[in-house]
Amino acid sequence: MAKSKKLLDGPMKWHHYIAAFFAGGFLTNAVPHFVNGISGNAFPTPFANPPGHGLSSPLTNVLWALFNLLAGYLLFRLSRINSKSKSGLFIFFTGMILIGIMCSITFMDKAK
């Protein structure tokens, strides 16, 4: 336990910031896919035809959301973000904001 606490107390390196940014992106991207999937709605995924514009089944969306959650969680752990790392949190939330804006623009014209 003391060893893991010692590892988290060190300074964040450049790759921790990159992991934090993408953790925010993956975790944010999981939300619309999970919500649409469990609601039974078709929603675009990279597996649709055409990719990102066609609609995928609710099951595909739930599975894609779970992959995004897993990837986001692993990247979050790798990033070593904690409440004392203000810059790490800033980068994490920047990833969330940017992917959120990008998704809102991308899915604005999703097929009905």
C-alpha positions as a printed NumPy array, in Angstrom:
array([[  0.   ,   0.   ,   0.   ],
       [  2.791,   2.427,   0.861],
       [  4.523,   1.675,  -2.447],
       [  1.44 ,   2.548,  -4.526],
       [  0.944,   5.782,  -2.573],
       [  4.577,   6.694,  -3.212],
       [  4.081,   6.118,  -6.964],
       [  1.112,   8.496,  -7.058],
       [  2.942,  11.249,  -5.193],
       [  5.616,  11.745,  -7.878],
       [  5.36 ,  14.39 , -10.583],
       [  3.327,  13.641, -13.69 ],
       [  5.355,  13.072, -16.849],
       [  4.324,  14.049, -20.384],
       [  2.791,  10.652, -21.137],
       [  0.566,  10.912, -18.06 ],
       [ -0.968,  14.083, -19.5  ],
       [ -1.617,  12.383, -22.84 ],
       [ -3.254,   9.453, -21.018],
       [ -5.371,  11.907, -18.994],
       [ -6.555,  13.685, -22.148],
       [ -7.57 ,  10.466, -23.89 ],
       [ -9.13 ,   9.076, -20.697],
       [-11.473,  12.07 , -20.695],
       [-12.241,  11.499, -24.36 ],
       [-12.977,   7.778, -24.049],
       [-15.102,   8.215, -20.917],
       [-17.129,  11.004, -22.536],
       [-17.608,   9.01 , -25.744],
       [-19.039,   6.116, -23.749],
       [-22.031,   8.15 , -22.559],
       [-24.073,   8.607, -25.774],
       [-23.414,   5.047, -26.921],
       [-24.405,   3.549, -23.569],
       [-27.523,   5.701, -23.195],
       [-28.74 ,   4.982, -26.727],
       [-27.865,   1.302, -26.429],
       [-29.73 ,   0.656, -23.188],
       [-32.65 ,   2.745, -24.498],
       [-32.944,   0.454, -27.501],
       [-32.041,   3.175, -30.   ],
       [-29.823,   2.725, -33.024],
       [-26.888,   5.164, -32.973],
       [-23.754,   5.686, -35.117],
       [-20.601,   3.73 , -34.253],
       [-17.363,   3.091, -36.138],
       [-18.845,  -0.3  , -37.136],
       [-21.845,   1.143, -39.007],
       [-22.056,   1.493, -42.766],
       [-20.794,   4.109, -43.532],
       [-18.598,   4.23 , -40.411],
       [-19.666,   6.929, -37.97 ],
       [-22.707,   7.948, -40.017],
       [-24.824,   4.828, -40.449],
       [-26.714,   3.437, -37.479],
       [-25.597,   0.464, -35.392],
       [-27.785,  -1.783, -33.294],
       [-28.37 ,  -1.063, -29.606],
       [-26.257,  -4.107, -28.662],
       [-23.341,  -2.82 , -30.735],
       [-23.662,   0.543, -28.985],
       [-23.637,  -1.013, -25.524],
       [-20.551,  -3.065, -26.404],
       [-18.828,  -0.002, -27.899],
       [-19.679,   1.983, -24.754],
       [-18.224,  -0.746, -22.537],
       [-15.029,  -0.753, -24.608],
       [-14.818,   3.044, -24.225],
       [-15.378,   2.75 , -20.473],
       [-12.649,   0.132, -20.148],
       [-10.182,   2.112, -22.263],
       [-11.014,   5.317, -20.375],
       [-10.595,   3.63 , -17.005],
       [ -7.248,   2.089, -17.944],
       [ -5.973,   5.397, -19.318],
       [ -7.242,   7.206, -16.21 ],
       [ -5.279,   4.812, -14.002],
       [ -2.216,   5.135, -16.236],
       [ -2.417,   8.937, -16.106],
       [ -1.951,   9.   , -12.321],
       [ -4.526,  11.786, -11.953],
       [ -5.379,  12.727,  -8.395],
       [ -7.049,  15.679,  -6.71 ],
       [ -3.669,  17.328,  -6.033],
       [ -2.742,  17.366,  -9.729],
       [ -4.556,  20.477, -10.945],
       [ -2.866,  20.41 , -14.343],
       [ -3.695,  16.71 , -14.767],
       [ -7.34 ,  17.373, -13.942],
       [ -7.371,  20.318, -16.354],
       [ -6.047,  18.118, -19.186],
       [ -8.552,  15.363, -18.297],
       [-11.51 ,  17.76 , -18.401],
       [-10.165,  19.377, -21.573],
       [-10.324,  15.942, -23.221],
       [-13.905,  15.574, -22.008],
       [-14.919,  18.993, -23.315],
       [-13.271,  18.602, -26.708],
       [-14.691,  15.128, -27.405],
       [-18.089,  16.324, -26.182],
       [-18.064,  19.235, -28.636],
       [-16.778,  17.006, -31.427],
       [-19.492,  14.399, -30.767],
       [-22.239,  17.027, -30.674],
       [-21.142,  18.313, -34.091],
       [-20.646,  14.823, -35.564],
       [-23.961,  13.401, -34.357],
       [-26.008,  16.519, -35.135],
       [-26.857,  15.054, -38.545],
       [-27.219,  11.406, -37.546],
       [-29.67 ,   9.464, -39.647],
       [-33.101,   9.096, -38.135]])
